[in-house]
Amino acid sequence: MHQVLADFSVSISELKKNPSSLLARVSGSPIAVLNHNKPAAYLIPAETYEAMMEMLEDYELAKLVDERRADKDKAVTVTLDDL
């Protein structure tokens, strides 16, 4: 059994019939799109996707900062005038 990570789900064929009506019904909540009762995709609002991408980018930058902190013994001291 596959876990569905959304409060709303719809089959692919049902999504094809009237996508705008479906989107209006769920009021911006994520929708699990099922194929043979298994999640095939998730449909999320553009704002949610954009926020997720920003969070992912922030996470990746934080990992980079942590990696560079571990190498701080290799850092070179410079003054603002040098920059």
HTML snippet that shows the backbone in 3Dmol.js (N, CA, C, O; Angstrom):
<script src="https://3Dmol.org/build/3Dmol-min.js"></script>
<div id="view" style="width:600px;height:400px;position:relative"></div>
<script>
const pdb = `
ATOM      1  N   MET A   1       0.845  -1.185   0.000  1.00  0.00           N
ATOM      2  CA  MET A   1       0.000   0.000   0.000  1.00  0.00           C
ATOM      3  C   MET A   1       0.886   1.243   0.000  1.00  0.00           C
ATOM      4  O   MET A   1       1.826   1.342   0.789  1.00  0.00           O
ATOM      5  N   HIS A   2       0.589   2.172  -0.872  1.00  0.00           N
ATOM      6  CA  HIS A   2       1.339   3.418  -0.968  1.00  0.00           C
ATOM      7  C   HIS A   2       0.657   4.488  -0.132  1.00  0.00           C
ATOM      8  O   HIS A   2      -0.568   4.610  -0.134  1.00  0.00           O
ATOM      9  N   GLN A   3       1.466   5.260   0.582  1.00  0.00           N
ATOM     10  CA  GLN A   3       0.946   6.342   1.402  1.00  0.00           C
ATOM     11  C   GLN A   3       0.580   7.531   0.514  1.00  0.00           C
ATOM     12  O   GLN A   3       1.351   7.923  -0.362  1.00  0.00           O
ATOM     13  N   VAL A   4      -0.587   8.094   0.746  1.00  0.00           N
ATOM     14  CA  VAL A   4      -1.036   9.271   0.019  1.00  0.00           C
ATOM     15  C   VAL A   4      -0.812  10.473   0.930  1.00  0.00           C
ATOM     16  O   VAL A   4      -1.377  10.545   2.022  1.00  0.00           O
ATOM     17  N   LEU A   5       0.009  11.412   0.482  1.00  0.00           N
ATOM     18  CA  LEU A   5       0.402  12.549   1.305  1.00  0.00           C
ATOM     19  C   LEU A   5      -0.409  13.801   0.984  1.00  0.00           C
ATOM     20  O   LEU A   5       0.146  14.888   0.816  1.00  0.00           O
ATOM     21  N   ALA A   6      -1.718  13.636   0.901  1.00  0.00           N
ATOM     22  CA  ALA A   6      -2.608  14.766   0.640  1.00  0.00           C
ATOM     23  C   ALA A   6      -3.985  14.437   1.192  1.00  0.00           C
ATOM     24  O   ALA A   6      -4.364  13.271   1.299  1.00  0.00           O
ATOM     25  N   ASP A   7      -4.722  15.474   1.539  1.00  0.00           N
ATOM     26  CA  ASP A   7      -6.086  15.268   2.043  1.00  0.00           C
ATOM     27  C   ASP A   7      -7.068  14.964   0.923  1.00  0.00           C
ATOM     28  O   ASP A   7      -8.122  14.374   1.162  1.00  0.00           O
ATOM     29  N   PHE A   8      -6.731  15.362  -0.291  1.00  0.00           N
ATOM     30  CA  PHE A   8      -7.604  15.147  -1.444  1.00  0.00           C
ATOM     31  C   PHE A   8      -6.889  14.270  -2.463  1.00  0.00           C
ATOM     32  O   PHE A   8      -5.681  14.392  -2.665  1.00  0.00           O
ATOM     33  N   SER A   9      -7.645  13.387  -3.099  1.00  0.00           N
ATOM     34  CA  SER A   9      -7.070  12.564  -4.158  1.00  0.00           C
ATOM     35  C   SER A   9      -8.061  12.465  -5.308  1.00  0.00           C
ATOM     36  O   SER A   9      -9.269  12.619  -5.129  1.00  0.00           O
ATOM     37  N   VAL A  10      -7.522  12.204  -6.486  1.00  0.00           N
ATOM     38  CA  VAL A  10      -8.335  12.133  -7.695  1.00  0.00           C
ATOM     39  C   VAL A  10      -7.635  11.193  -8.671  1.00  0.00           C
ATOM     40  O   VAL A  10      -6.407  11.112  -8.696  1.00  0.00           O
ATOM     41  N   SER A  11      -8.419  10.492  -9.466  1.00  0.00           N
ATOM     42  CA  SER A  11      -7.825   9.648 -10.501  1.00  0.00           C
ATOM     43  C   SER A  11      -7.404  10.539 -11.670  1.00  0.00           C
ATOM     44  O   SER A  11      -7.884  11.662 -11.823  1.00  0.00           O
ATOM     45  N   ILE A  12      -6.510  10.015 -12.477  1.00  0.00           N
ATOM     46  CA  ILE A  12      -6.062  10.771 -13.649  1.00  0.00           C
ATOM     47  C   ILE A  12      -7.239  11.065 -14.581  1.00  0.00           C
ATOM     48  O   ILE A  12      -7.359  12.174 -15.102  1.00  0.00           O
ATOM     49  N   SER A  13      -8.095  10.083 -14.788  1.00  0.00           N
ATOM     50  CA  SER A  13      -9.237  10.292 -15.685  1.00  0.00           C
ATOM     51  C   SER A  13     -10.198  11.338 -15.122  1.00  0.00           C
ATOM     52  O   SER A  13     -10.760  12.126 -15.884  1.00  0.00           O
ATOM     53  N   GLU A  14     -10.396  11.359 -13.809  1.00  0.00           N
ATOM     54  CA  GLU A  14     -11.261  12.367 -13.200  1.00  0.00           C
ATOM     55  C   GLU A  14     -10.636  13.760 -13.312  1.00  0.00           C
ATOM     56  O   GLU A  14     -11.345  14.746 -13.515  1.00  0.00           O
ATOM     57  N   LEU A  15      -9.315  13.840 -13.180  1.00  0.00           N
ATOM     58  CA  LEU A  15      -8.614  15.112 -13.319  1.00  0.00           C
ATOM     59  C   LEU A  15      -8.772  15.662 -14.737  1.00  0.00           C
ATOM     60  O   LEU A  15      -8.935  16.868 -14.920  1.00  0.00           O
ATOM     61  N   LYS A  16      -8.724  14.787 -15.733  1.00  0.00           N
ATOM     62  CA  LYS A  16      -8.858  15.214 -17.131  1.00  0.00           C
ATOM     63  C   LYS A  16     -10.235  15.812 -17.426  1.00  0.00           C
ATOM     64  O   LYS A  16     -10.360  16.709 -18.259  1.00  0.00           O
ATOM     65  N   LYS A  17     -11.268  15.314 -16.740  1.00  0.00           N
ATOM     66  CA  LYS A  17     -12.632  15.731 -17.049  1.00  0.00           C
ATOM     67  C   LYS A  17     -12.868  17.213 -16.769  1.00  0.00           C
ATOM     68  O   LYS A  17     -13.415  17.928 -17.609  1.00  0.00           O
ATOM     69  N   ASN A  18     -12.456  17.672 -15.592  1.00  0.00           N
ATOM     70  CA  ASN A  18     -12.733  19.064 -15.246  1.00  0.00           C
ATOM     71  C   ASN A  18     -11.717  19.557 -14.212  1.00  0.00           C
ATOM     72  O   ASN A  18     -12.044  19.671 -13.031  1.00  0.00           O
ATOM     73  N   PRO A  19     -10.486  19.848 -14.648  1.00  0.00           N
ATOM     74  CA  PRO A  19      -9.447  20.242 -13.696  1.00  0.00           C
ATOM     75  C   PRO A  19      -9.745  21.546 -12.960  1.00  0.00           C
ATOM     76  O   PRO A  19      -9.430  21.662 -11.776  1.00  0.00           O
ATOM     77  N   SER A  20     -10.336  22.520 -13.625  1.00  0.00           N
ATOM     78  CA  SER A  20     -10.591  23.804 -12.954  1.00  0.00           C
ATOM     79  C   SER A  20     -11.622  23.654 -11.837  1.00  0.00           C
ATOM     80  O   SER A  20     -11.495  24.296 -10.794  1.00  0.00           O
ATOM     81  N   SER A  21     -12.624  22.831 -12.034  1.00  0.00           N
ATOM     82  CA  SER A  21     -13.624  22.580 -11.000  1.00  0.00           C
ATOM     83  C   SER A  21     -12.977  21.892  -9.796  1.00  0.00           C
ATOM     84  O   SER A  21     -13.280  22.217  -8.648  1.00  0.00           O
ATOM     85  N   LEU A  22     -12.097  20.955 -10.068  1.00  0.00           N
ATOM     86  CA  LEU A  22     -11.397  20.239  -9.003  1.00  0.00           C
ATOM     87  C   LEU A  22     -10.533  21.194  -8.190  1.00  0.00           C
ATOM     88  O   LEU A  22     -10.542  21.145  -6.960  1.00  0.00           O
ATOM     89  N   LEU A  23      -9.795  22.053  -8.862  1.00  0.00           N
ATOM     90  CA  LEU A  23      -8.939  23.014  -8.169  1.00  0.00           C
ATOM     91  C   LEU A  23      -9.763  23.967  -7.310  1.00  0.00           C
ATOM     92  O   LEU A  23      -9.348  24.318  -6.205  1.00  0.00           O
ATOM     93  N   ALA A  24     -10.904  24.381  -7.798  1.00  0.00           N
ATOM     94  CA  ALA A  24     -11.772  25.279  -7.030  1.00  0.00           C
ATOM     95  C   ALA A  24     -12.316  24.579  -5.784  1.00  0.00           C
ATOM     96  O   ALA A  24     -12.463  25.205  -4.734  1.00  0.00           O
ATOM     97  N   ARG A  25     -12.610  23.302  -5.898  1.00  0.00           N
ATOM     98  CA  ARG A  25     -13.179  22.542  -4.776  1.00  0.00           C
ATOM     99  C   ARG A  25     -12.206  22.386  -3.616  1.00  0.00           C
ATOM    100  O   ARG A  25     -12.623  22.392  -2.458  1.00  0.00           O
ATOM    101  N   VAL A  26     -10.925  22.246  -3.906  1.00  0.00           N
ATOM    102  CA  VAL A  26      -9.954  21.957  -2.843  1.00  0.00           C
ATOM    103  C   VAL A  26      -9.336  23.222  -2.255  1.00  0.00           C
ATOM    104  O   VAL A  26      -8.588  23.138  -1.282  1.00  0.00           O
ATOM    105  N   SER A  27      -9.623  24.362  -2.808  1.00  0.00           N
ATOM    106  CA  SER A  27      -9.194  25.657  -2.260  1.00  0.00           C
ATOM    107  C   SER A  27      -7.698  25.735  -1.972  1.00  0.00           C
ATOM    108  O   SER A  27      -7.297  26.175  -0.894  1.00  0.00           O
ATOM    109  N   GLY A  28      -6.878  25.317  -2.916  1.00  0.00           N
ATOM    110  CA  GLY A  28      -5.432  25.463  -2.770  1.00  0.00           C
ATOM    111  C   GLY A  28      -4.736  24.344  -2.028  1.00  0.00           C
ATOM    112  O   GLY A  28      -3.518  24.398  -1.853  1.00  0.00           O
ATOM    113  N   SER A  29      -5.450  23.350  -1.592  1.00  0.00           N
ATOM    114  CA  SER A  29      -4.818  22.212  -0.912  1.00  0.00           C
ATOM    115  C   SER A  29      -4.153  21.302  -1.933  1.00  0.00           C
ATOM    116  O   SER A  29      -4.549  21.288  -3.098  1.00  0.00           O
ATOM    117  N   PRO A  30      -3.143  20.539  -1.511  1.00  0.00           N
ATOM    118  CA  PRO A  30      -2.519  19.588  -2.443  1.00  0.00           C
ATOM    119  C   PRO A  30      -3.501  18.481  -2.830  1.00  0.00           C
ATOM    120  O   PRO A  30      -4.374  18.099  -2.052  1.00  0.00           O
ATOM    121  N   ILE A  31      -3.331  17.985  -4.043  1.00  0.00           N
ATOM    122  CA  ILE A  31      -4.172  16.901  -4.556  1.00  0.00           C
ATOM    123  C   ILE A  31      -3.263  15.764  -4.994  1.00  0.00           C
ATOM    124  O   ILE A  31      -2.334  15.973  -5.773  1.00  0.00           O
ATOM    125  N   ALA A  32      -3.527  14.566  -4.498  1.00  0.00           N
ATOM    126  CA  ALA A  32      -2.801  13.386  -4.960  1.00  0.00           C
ATOM    127  C   ALA A  32      -3.493  12.887  -6.225  1.00  0.00           C
ATOM    128  O   ALA A  32      -4.700  12.644  -6.222  1.00  0.00           O
ATOM    129  N   VAL A  33      -2.736  12.736  -7.293  1.00  0.00           N
ATOM    130  CA  VAL A  33      -3.272  12.221  -8.553  1.00  0.00           C
ATOM    131  C   VAL A  33      -2.926  10.738  -8.596  1.00  0.00           C
ATOM    132  O   VAL A  33      -1.754  10.362  -8.587  1.00  0.00           O
ATOM    133  N   LEU A  34      -3.958   9.903  -8.644  1.00  0.00           N
ATOM    134  CA  LEU A  34      -3.774   8.460  -8.552  1.00  0.00           C
ATOM    135  C   LEU A  34      -3.874   7.789  -9.911  1.00  0.00           C
ATOM    136  O   LEU A  34      -4.679   8.178 -10.757  1.00  0.00           O
ATOM    137  N   ASN A  35      -3.053   6.787 -10.101  1.00  0.00           N
ATOM    138  CA  ASN A  35      -3.108   5.930 -11.275  1.00  0.00           C
ATOM    139  C   ASN A  35      -3.156   4.504 -10.755  1.00  0.00           C
ATOM    140  O   ASN A  35      -2.197   4.034 -10.143  1.00  0.00           O
ATOM    141  N   HIS A  36      -4.257   3.814 -10.991  1.00  0.00           N
ATOM    142  CA  HIS A  36      -4.480   2.471 -10.454  1.00  0.00           C
ATOM    143  C   HIS A  36      -4.357   2.474  -8.933  1.00  0.00           C
ATOM    144  O   HIS A  36      -3.741   1.587  -8.342  1.00  0.00           O
ATOM    145  N   ASN A  37      -4.956   3.490  -8.314  1.00  0.00           N
ATOM    146  CA  ASN A  37      -4.996   3.675  -6.856  1.00  0.00           C
ATOM    147  C   ASN A  37      -3.630   3.854  -6.206  1.00  0.00           C
ATOM    148  O   ASN A  37      -3.483   3.629  -5.005  1.00  0.00           O
ATOM    149  N   LYS A  38      -2.643   4.250  -6.977  1.00  0.00           N
ATOM    150  CA  LYS A  38      -1.318   4.558  -6.440  1.00  0.00           C
ATOM    151  C   LYS A  38      -0.986   5.996  -6.806  1.00  0.00           C
ATOM    152  O   LYS A  38      -1.288   6.432  -7.917  1.00  0.00           O
ATOM    153  N   PRO A  39      -0.365   6.748  -5.889  1.00  0.00           N
ATOM    154  CA  PRO A  39      -0.003   8.125  -6.221  1.00  0.00           C
ATOM    155  C   PRO A  39       0.944   8.177  -7.423  1.00  0.00           C
ATOM    156  O   PRO A  39       2.004   7.551  -7.418  1.00  0.00           O
ATOM    157  N   ALA A  40       0.551   8.925  -8.441  1.00  0.00           N
ATOM    158  CA  ALA A  40       1.376   9.110  -9.635  1.00  0.00           C
ATOM    159  C   ALA A  40       1.998  10.499  -9.641  1.00  0.00           C
ATOM    160  O   ALA A  40       3.067  10.713 -10.212  1.00  0.00           O
ATOM    161  N   ALA A  41       1.306  11.447  -8.992  1.00  0.00           N
ATOM    162  CA  ALA A  41       1.787  12.833  -8.947  1.00  0.00           C
ATOM    163  C   ALA A  41       1.017  13.571  -7.869  1.00  0.00           C
ATOM    164  O   ALA A  41      -0.008  13.104  -7.371  1.00  0.00           O
ATOM    165  N   TYR A  42       1.542  14.733  -7.525  1.00  0.00           N
ATOM    166  CA  TYR A  42       0.841  15.632  -6.610  1.00  0.00           C
ATOM    167  C   TYR A  42       0.659  16.967  -7.307  1.00  0.00           C
ATOM    168  O   TYR A  42       1.584  17.481  -7.934  1.00  0.00           O
ATOM    169  N   LEU A  43      -0.516  17.514  -7.197  1.00  0.00           N
ATOM    170  CA  LEU A  43      -0.844  18.797  -7.783  1.00  0.00           C
ATOM    171  C   LEU A  43      -0.918  19.797  -6.634  1.00  0.00           C
ATOM    172  O   LEU A  43      -1.746  19.664  -5.732  1.00  0.00           O
ATOM    173  N   ILE A  44      -0.034  20.808  -6.678  1.00  0.00           N
ATOM    174  CA  ILE A  44       0.005  21.794  -5.605  1.00  0.00           C
ATOM    175  C   ILE A  44      -0.078  23.192  -6.206  1.00  0.00           C
ATOM    176  O   ILE A  44       0.282  23.395  -7.366  1.00  0.00           O
ATOM    177  N   PRO A  45      -0.553  24.155  -5.420  1.00  0.00           N
ATOM    178  CA  PRO A  45      -0.613  25.531  -5.924  1.00  0.00           C
ATOM    179  C   PRO A  45       0.786  26.052  -6.242  1.00  0.00           C
ATOM    180  O   PRO A  45       1.764  25.635  -5.622  1.00  0.00           O
ATOM    181  N   ALA A  46       0.876  26.955  -7.197  1.00  0.00           N
ATOM    182  CA  ALA A  46       2.159  27.527  -7.607  1.00  0.00           C
ATOM    183  C   ALA A  46       2.872  28.171  -6.421  1.00  0.00           C
ATOM    184  O   ALA A  46       4.089  28.041  -6.289  1.00  0.00           O
ATOM    185  N   GLU A  47       2.131  28.863  -5.558  1.00  0.00           N
ATOM    186  CA  GLU A  47       2.746  29.518  -4.396  1.00  0.00           C
ATOM    187  C   GLU A  47       3.406  28.500  -3.475  1.00  0.00           C
ATOM    188  O   GLU A  47       4.483  28.754  -2.936  1.00  0.00           O
ATOM    189  N   THR A  48       2.766  27.355  -3.294  1.00  0.00           N
ATOM    190  CA  THR A  48       3.326  26.299  -2.448  1.00  0.00           C
ATOM    191  C   THR A  48       4.599  25.744  -3.068  1.00  0.00           C
ATOM    192  O   THR A  48       5.590  25.525  -2.371  1.00  0.00           O
ATOM    193  N   TYR A  49       4.572  25.519  -4.364  1.00  0.00           N
ATOM    194  CA  TYR A  49       5.757  25.003  -5.050  1.00  0.00           C
ATOM    195  C   TYR A  49       6.918  25.987  -4.943  1.00  0.00           C
ATOM    196  O   TYR A  49       8.053  25.593  -4.672  1.00  0.00           O
ATOM    197  N   GLU A  50       6.628  27.267  -5.157  1.00  0.00           N
ATOM    198  CA  GLU A  50       7.674  28.290  -5.075  1.00  0.00           C
ATOM    199  C   GLU A  50       8.268  28.344  -3.671  1.00  0.00           C
ATOM    200  O   GLU A  50       9.484  28.464  -3.517  1.00  0.00           O
ATOM    201  N   ALA A  51       7.422  28.255  -2.649  1.00  0.00           N
ATOM    202  CA  ALA A  51       7.905  28.262  -1.264  1.00  0.00           C
ATOM    203  C   ALA A  51       8.767  27.034  -0.984  1.00  0.00           C
ATOM    204  O   ALA A  51       9.784  27.129  -0.297  1.00  0.00           O
ATOM    205  N   MET A  52       8.363  25.885  -1.515  1.00  0.00           N
ATOM    206  CA  MET A  52       9.154  24.663  -1.331  1.00  0.00           C
ATOM    207  C   MET A  52      10.525  24.788  -1.991  1.00  0.00           C
ATOM    208  O   MET A  52      11.531  24.353  -1.430  1.00  0.00           O
ATOM    209  N   MET A  53      10.563  25.380  -3.176  1.00  0.00           N
ATOM    210  CA  MET A  53      11.837  25.551  -3.872  1.00  0.00           C
ATOM    211  C   MET A  53      12.754  26.503  -3.103  1.00  0.00           C
ATOM    212  O   MET A  53      13.963  26.281  -3.033  1.00  0.00           O
ATOM    213  N   GLU A  54      12.182  27.559  -2.530  1.00  0.00           N
ATOM    214  CA  GLU A  54      12.983  28.483  -1.719  1.00  0.00           C
ATOM    215  C   GLU A  54      13.539  27.784  -0.483  1.00  0.00           C
ATOM    216  O   GLU A  54      14.702  27.976  -0.126  1.00  0.00           O
ATOM    217  N   MET A  55      12.709  26.976   0.167  1.00  0.00           N
ATOM    218  CA  MET A  55      13.163  26.243   1.350  1.00  0.00           C
ATOM    219  C   MET A  55      14.273  25.264   0.991  1.00  0.00           C
ATOM    220  O   MET A  55      15.243  25.122   1.736  1.00  0.00           O
ATOM    221  N   LEU A  56      14.137  24.595  -0.135  1.00  0.00           N
ATOM    222  CA  LEU A  56      15.158  23.656  -0.583  1.00  0.00           C
ATOM    223  C   LEU A  56      16.472  24.381  -0.874  1.00  0.00           C
ATOM    224  O   LEU A  56      17.546  23.899  -0.514  1.00  0.00           O
ATOM    225  N   GLU A  57      16.379  25.532  -1.522  1.00  0.00           N
ATOM    226  CA  GLU A  57      17.575  26.317  -1.812  1.00  0.00           C
ATOM    227  C   GLU A  57      18.240  26.781  -0.508  1.00  0.00           C
ATOM    228  O   GLU A  57      19.463  26.731  -0.380  1.00  0.00           O
ATOM    229  N   ASP A  58      17.433  27.229   0.452  1.00  0.00           N
ATOM    230  CA  ASP A  58      17.977  27.651   1.749  1.00  0.00           C
ATOM    231  C   ASP A  58      18.666  26.486   2.455  1.00  0.00           C
ATOM    232  O   ASP A  58      19.730  26.653   3.052  1.00  0.00           O
ATOM    233  N   TYR A  59      18.055  25.314   2.383  1.00  0.00           N
ATOM    234  CA  TYR A  59      18.639  24.128   3.001  1.00  0.00           C
ATOM    235  C   TYR A  59      19.993  23.787   2.364  1.00  0.00           C
ATOM    236  O   TYR A  59      20.962  23.495   3.065  1.00  0.00           O
ATOM    237  N   GLU A  60      20.045  23.826   1.045  1.00  0.00           N
ATOM    238  CA  GLU A  60      21.292  23.525   0.348  1.00  0.00           C
ATOM    239  C   GLU A  60      22.380  24.550   0.669  1.00  0.00           C
ATOM    240  O   GLU A  60      23.549  24.192   0.814  1.00  0.00           O
ATOM    241  N   LEU A  61      21.997  25.821   0.780  1.00  0.00           N
ATOM    242  CA  LEU A  61      22.963  26.854   1.157  1.00  0.00           C
ATOM    243  C   LEU A  61      23.456  26.645   2.590  1.00  0.00           C
ATOM    244  O   LEU A  61      24.637  26.847   2.873  1.00  0.00           O
ATOM    245  N   ALA A  62      22.566  26.242   3.488  1.00  0.00           N
ATOM    246  CA  ALA A  62      22.959  25.977   4.875  1.00  0.00           C
ATOM    247  C   ALA A  62      23.946  24.810   4.941  1.00  0.00           C
ATOM    248  O   ALA A  62      24.897  24.843   5.722  1.00  0.00           O
ATOM    249  N   LYS A  63      23.724  23.787   4.128  1.00  0.00           N
ATOM    250  CA  LYS A  63      24.673  22.670   4.074  1.00  0.00           C
ATOM    251  C   LYS A  63      26.037  23.141   3.595  1.00  0.00           C
ATOM    252  O   LYS A  63      27.062  22.719   4.130  1.00  0.00           O
ATOM    253  N   LEU A  64      26.058  24.010   2.593  1.00  0.00           N
ATOM    254  CA  LEU A  64      27.306  24.547   2.070  1.00  0.00           C
ATOM    255  C   LEU A  64      28.042  25.360   3.141  1.00  0.00           C
ATOM    256  O   LEU A  64      29.260  25.255   3.282  1.00  0.00           O
ATOM    257  N   VAL A  65      27.294  26.165   3.886  1.00  0.00           N
ATOM    258  CA  VAL A  65      27.892  26.945   4.974  1.00  0.00           C
ATOM    259  C   VAL A  65      28.510  26.013   6.007  1.00  0.00           C
ATOM    260  O   VAL A  65      29.630  26.249   6.460  1.00  0.00           O
ATOM    261  N   ASP A  66      27.797  24.962   6.384  1.00  0.00           N
ATOM    262  CA  ASP A  66      28.329  24.001   7.361  1.00  0.00           C
ATOM    263  C   ASP A  66      29.601  23.329   6.850  1.00  0.00           C
ATOM    264  O   ASP A  66      30.555  23.144   7.606  1.00  0.00           O
ATOM    265  N   GLU A  67      29.614  22.967   5.574  1.00  0.00           N
ATOM    266  CA  GLU A  67      30.805  22.344   4.991  1.00  0.00           C
ATOM    267  C   GLU A  67      31.990  23.306   5.027  1.00  0.00           C
ATOM    268  O   GLU A  67      33.116  22.918   5.339  1.00  0.00           O
ATOM    269  N   ARG A  68      31.715  24.562   4.703  1.00  0.00           N
ATOM    270  CA  ARG A  68      32.796  25.552   4.685  1.00  0.00           C
ATOM    271  C   ARG A  68      33.266  25.892   6.093  1.00  0.00           C
ATOM    272  O   ARG A  68      34.441  26.199   6.294  1.00  0.00           O
ATOM    273  N   ARG A  69      32.373  25.841   7.061  1.00  0.00           N
ATOM    274  CA  ARG A  69      32.779  26.067   8.455  1.00  0.00           C
ATOM    275  C   ARG A  69      33.752  24.989   8.908  1.00  0.00           C
ATOM    276  O   ARG A  69      34.678  25.260   9.673  1.00  0.00           O
ATOM    277  N   ALA A  70      33.544  23.779   8.440  1.00  0.00           N
ATOM    278  CA  ALA A  70      34.436  22.680   8.807  1.00  0.00           C
ATOM    279  C   ALA A  70      35.841  22.913   8.252  1.00  0.00           C
ATOM    280  O   ALA A  70      36.815  22.404   8.805  1.00  0.00           O
ATOM    281  N   ASP A  71      35.954  23.678   7.165  1.00  0.00           N
ATOM    282  CA  ASP A  71      37.248  23.967   6.538  1.00  0.00           C
ATOM    283  C   ASP A  71      37.772  25.350   6.915  1.00  0.00           C
ATOM    284  O   ASP A  71      38.604  25.910   6.201  1.00  0.00           O
ATOM    285  N   LYS A  72      37.300  25.900   8.015  1.00  0.00           N
ATOM    286  CA  LYS A  72      37.679  27.280   8.310  1.00  0.00           C
ATOM    287  C   LYS A  72      39.150  27.416   8.674  1.00  0.00           C
ATOM    288  O   LYS A  72      39.677  28.529   8.667  1.00  0.00           O
ATOM    289  N   ASP A  73      39.829  26.319   8.993  1.00  0.00           N
ATOM    290  CA  ASP A  73      41.274  26.389   9.248  1.00  0.00           C
ATOM    291  C   ASP A  73      42.047  26.682   7.956  1.00  0.00           C
ATOM    292  O   ASP A  73      43.215  27.067   8.001  1.00  0.00           O
ATOM    293  N   LYS A  74      41.390  26.499   6.810  1.00  0.00           N
ATOM    294  CA  LYS A  74      42.021  26.787   5.515  1.00  0.00           C
ATOM    295  C   LYS A  74      41.700  28.208   5.034  1.00  0.00           C
ATOM    296  O   LYS A  74      42.118  28.611   3.949  1.00  0.00           O
ATOM    297  N   ALA A  75      40.958  28.959   5.851  1.00  0.00           N
ATOM    298  CA  ALA A  75      40.529  30.303   5.449  1.00  0.00           C
ATOM    299  C   ALA A  75      41.728  31.246   5.378  1.00  0.00           C
ATOM    300  O   ALA A  75      42.716  31.083   6.095  1.00  0.00           O
ATOM    301  N   VAL A  76      41.613  32.229   4.501  1.00  0.00           N
ATOM    302  CA  VAL A  76      42.646  33.246   4.319  1.00  0.00           C
ATOM    303  C   VAL A  76      42.092  34.564   4.856  1.00  0.00           C
ATOM    304  O   VAL A  76      40.974  34.955   4.520  1.00  0.00           O
ATOM    305  N   THR A  77      42.865  35.238   5.677  1.00  0.00           N
ATOM    306  CA  THR A  77      42.438  36.510   6.237  1.00  0.00           C
ATOM    307  C   THR A  77      42.659  37.623   5.218  1.00  0.00           C
ATOM    308  O   THR A  77      43.734  37.730   4.628  1.00  0.00           O
ATOM    309  N   VAL A  78      41.636  38.450   5.017  1.00  0.00           N
ATOM    310  CA  VAL A  78      41.726  39.593   4.115  1.00  0.00           C
ATOM    311  C   VAL A  78      41.092  40.800   4.799  1.00  0.00           C
ATOM    312  O   VAL A  78      40.288  40.655   5.721  1.00  0.00           O
ATOM    313  N   THR A  79      41.459  41.971   4.343  1.00  0.00           N
ATOM    314  CA  THR A  79      40.823  43.189   4.830  1.00  0.00           C
ATOM    315  C   THR A  79      39.796  43.657   3.819  1.00  0.00           C
ATOM    316  O   THR A  79      39.770  43.176   2.686  1.00  0.00           O
ATOM    317  N   LEU A  80      38.958  44.582   4.217  1.00  0.00           N
ATOM    318  CA  LEU A  80      37.986  45.117   3.268  1.00  0.00           C
ATOM    319  C   LEU A  80      38.656  45.817   2.109  1.00  0.00           C
ATOM    320  O   LEU A  80      38.136  45.820   0.993  1.00  0.00           O
ATOM    321  N   ASP A  81      39.796  46.404   2.366  1.00  0.00           N
ATOM    322  CA  ASP A  81      40.531  47.070   1.288  1.00  0.00           C
ATOM    323  C   ASP A  81      41.011  46.073   0.249  1.00  0.00           C
ATOM    324  O   ASP A  81      41.090  46.407  -0.933  1.00  0.00           O
ATOM    325  N   ASP A  82      41.335  44.848   0.670  1.00  0.00           N
ATOM    326  CA  ASP A  82      41.781  43.803  -0.261  1.00  0.00           C
ATOM    327  C   ASP A  82      40.650  43.370  -1.194  1.00  0.00           C
ATOM    328  O   ASP A  82      40.894  42.909  -2.310  1.00  0.00           O
ATOM    329  N   LEU A  83      39.428  43.521  -0.730  1.00  0.00           N
ATOM    330  CA  LEU A  83      38.301  43.087  -1.555  1.00  0.00           C
ATOM    331  C   LEU A  83      38.009  44.128  -2.595  1.00  0.00           C
ATOM    332  O   LEU A  83      37.091  43.959  -3.398  1.00  0.00           O
TER     333      LEU A  83
END
`;
const viewer = $3Dmol.createViewer("view");
viewer.addModel(pdb, "pdb");
viewer.setStyle({}, {cartoon: {color: "spectrum"}});
viewer.zoomTo();
viewer.render();
</script>
